[in-house]
Amino acid sequence: MTEISQLPKNPYSLGLLAHYLSKHPPFDTFEFGPSISTLLHQINNGTHLIASRNDAIVGYIGWLNTTDEIAKEWLENGGKLSHDASGTSIAVTIFAADRQEDIMRIMRAAKRAKPGRSVYWKRYFQDGRDPASRRVTVEK
């Protein structure tokens, strides 16, 4: 059975996530420093969820609290993505899953964790296709 949860705020959690993502393209080619900084931010701020099965991580989603304006600029024009604790939107910055059937399970859990917020993300494909920008906005 797949369980969805958050990891505790400790160095062991950071190591588990770094190890898990290091096996998943495109994360296996990302720079170490920015990747670790992002994971640490997500662990410390509780802006992540993991999927686990048999005591092993099988999926991860991490996000950043931000504003609609910042997220739209990031999505549409390659603007700098930045944290805004009072923002009403989230930008998914890291997502990986071992199995196709876990993708929607993790996404639904993340939506339940942050109801009423607009969600922005960029999807990168392992087969080399161009990235696709996506958003689900909440009407105000």
N, C-alpha and C positions, 0 to 999 in steps of 0.2 A: 504494500500500500504506500502511496506517495503522500508525504506530509509537507505542509507549507508552514514555515516559521521564520523567525529572525535569529541571527546569531548574536551571542553575547558580545559586549564591548571588551575584547581582550586581544592580545597579540596572536593567540592561537587561531582565532577566527580569521584574522587577516591572512595567516599562512594557509589555512584551508581554502579560502577563496582564491588566493593567488595561484595555488597549485591547481585548483579546478579550472580556472580560466586559462592557464598556460597551455592547456591541452585543446583549446577551442579556437579555431580561426574566427575572426581576424586577431583576437586578443593575443595569440601566440607570437605575433610580430610587433606588438605595441611596445613603446618605450617603458622601461621599468619604473622610473620616477613618477611620471604623471599617473600611471595606472595604479600604483600603490597608494598615492595620495588620494585618488578618487575612491578607491576601496575603503581606505581608512575613514574618509569623510562619511561615506555611506554607513559604515558600521557604527561610528560614533554618533551619528544623527538618527539612526533607526530608519534610514531611507533605503531599505533593501528587504528582500525576501529570498529565501532559498527553498528549493524543492529537494526533499531527501527521500531516499528509499534504502532500507537495510543499512542504516547508519552511514550512507554515502551521499554526498551532494550530487544531484542529477539536474539541477537547474538553478539559475540565479537571475534576479532582476534588481537593478539599483537605479535610483533616480536622484534628482536634484530639485529642491523646492525653488521656484522662480516665479517670474511674472509672465503674463501673456506676451507683453511687448518684447521682453528678452528672448523668450522661447521662439516667437515668430521670426525675429531677426536671425536667430541661430539656424532655424529650419530653412528659411527662405533665402537668406543672403550670406550664410556662413559667418554670422556674427559671433562674438564671444559669449559663451554661455556662463552665467554667473548665478550664484546662490542668492536668494532673497527669502529669508525666513517667513516673511509676512505675505509672500506671493501666493496667488490662488491657482497656480499651475504647477505641473511637474514635467520635467524633461527626463525621459528614460535615457541613461547614458551607457548602461551595460546590461545586456541580456544574453543569456546562453541557456540552452537546454539540450540534454542528451537525446531525448526522444521527441518526435513530433507531437505526440499526444500530451506531453507535459507543457507545451507552449501555452495553450489556452488555460490550463489549470493555473499556471503561475500568473498569467495576465488577469484572470478573474479575481484571484486573491489580492493582487495589487490594486485593482479597481475598488474592491471592498475596503481596503486599508485607507484609501484616499478618496472617499465619495465626494462628488460635487466639484471635482477639479478637472480642468482641461489637461489633457495628456499629449505630449509631443515626443516624437522619436524619429531616428533615422535608422533605416534598415540596410545593413550591409550583407551582401550575398556571397557565399563561399565559392560560387561558380564564376565570379568575376564580373557579373552584371553591375551596372552603375547603382550607387546607393539610391534608395527611395525614401523620401520624406513623408511622414504621416502625422496626423493629429486627429484627436477626438476632442472637440471643444464642448464645453458646457454653456448653454445659453444663460445669460445673466438676466 
